[in-house]
């Protein structure tokens, strides 16, 4: 399975991926995503910017990740290690529930790191819902350091912010 840039032709399949991941998370009590996020506007912007990458099984998108330089303003007060470099950010990493446990999330994460580094990134920053222990564990196992916590509107629990120097 090859990781490729996703385009408008993938939009319907990608939206289905996020819907199915959201339903799966909700079934296990993880309220990370909902009907409001991620939405077609956010995903459309990712596609237009060329920052959305994914893995297909046939025509079906089974995994996706966004790699860009866009940081939440909530990151500003945190004490990041990479203060003078060019940090990249990871957003909306998702793997279809039927394909989880096969290393696809790890492959997408490694791709994101490599892509960030090749485009001049000196570190990677991200936030992860504290109520999603599987995701928190994946980033810790991949060598990401916890920097701090932030909160988002309409979310009951905070997000952990992680960083990895490249």
N, C-alpha and C positions, 0 to 999 in steps of 0.2 A: 504494500500500500504506500502510495506516494503522497507527500504533502504538497499541495498546489495552491496558488491564489484562487480564491472563490470569486465568482462573478455573478452578475444579475441572473444568469441562467440557473444558478444554484439557490436563488433566493427562497423559492417555495420549499425545497428540501431542507435548507438551513433553518427556516422558521419551524418546520416540523421537528427537526432535531431539538431545538430549544424548547418547544412545547413538550416533547416527550421527556426530556431531561427534567424540566420543571415538574411535570406530573410525578415522575419517579422520586424526585427529591421530596415533594410534598407528601407522598405516600409513606415516606420514612420519617416524617416530622421535620424535615429540613425546609425552612421557609426562606431560602436564599433568593429565589426568583419567583415571579408571579405573573399575572396577566399583563402587568404594566411594564415589566422589565425581564429580559431584554425584549425590545419591540422592533417592529419593522423599520421605524425611523432610525434607531440606533444602528441596526444592522445595515440599512441602506447607506448610511454615512460611512460605515466601515468599508463597505464594498467600493464606494466612490473614491475613497482615499487609497484603496489598494492595500489595506492593512489586515485583511481577513484571509486566513489560510485554513485549509482543511484537508480531510481525507475522505475519499469517496469509496463506496462499495457499489460498483456499477454507477448508476446515476444518483444514488442516495448518499447524502453527506452524513457521515457517521461520527465525525469529530471535527472540531473547529477551535481556532484560537485567533485572537487579535494581538498584533505586535505593533506598537506605535510609540510616540513620544508624548502622548496626551496624559497628563496627570490630574487627578482630582485636586481641587484647591484645598481639600482637607489634608493633603499630604504636607502642606507648607510648614506647619509647626514641628513636624517630626525630625528627629536627629538622624538623618541618613548618613551612611558612611561615605558615599560618593557625592560630595558637595560641589566639586568643580568639574566633574565630567559631563558626559552626555547620557543620562539614564534613559533607557527604554522602559516601556510598561507592557504588561500582559493583562488582557481583559478577556472575559467571557470564554475561558477554556471549557469545553464541554465534550463529552463522549456519550454517544447513544447508549442507553442502559443495556441493550442486547450485546454490546461490544465491550462493555467494561470488564476489567480484569485481564485484558489481553495486552497491556502495555501501550495502548494507544495514547492515553493521557501523558505518559512519560515521553513518548516519541514527539508529541506536540510540544511539550515543554522543552525538550532538547532542541527541537527545530527553532522555537522562539528564541532561545538563548543564542543559537548559531546565527540566526537572521539578525538579531539585535547587534551582535558583535561585528558581523560583516557590514552592517550599515553604520558603523562608527559608535555604537553604544558601548559605554564603559561599565554599565551595570543594568540590572533589571529590577524594577519595582512592581509590586502588585499588592492587592488587598484580597483577603479571603474571609468569607463568612465564618465566624467562630463556631456557629452551629453546624458546620459541615466538617466533621473530624476527618473524613477521608481525604478531602482536599487539603486541609491543614497538614496532615501527615505526609501527603505527597510532596509538598513544598519543603517541609523539614527534611525529608529523606533526600531530596535533591540538593541540599546544601544551602537553602535560603535561611537567612538570619531574620529573626523577628525584630522589628524596629519599634513598633508601637501599635496603638489601637485608634480607630476612628469610628464614627457613627454616621449613618445615613438616615435621612428621613424615611419614615414608614417601615423601618427595620427595628425589631425589638432587641436584637443582640448586636454587639459591635463587630467590626471587621478587624482582623489582624493585618498589619502591613509588614511585608517581607521584602528583603533586598538580597541580591546576589551580585557580587562584583565579577565582572567578566575579564 
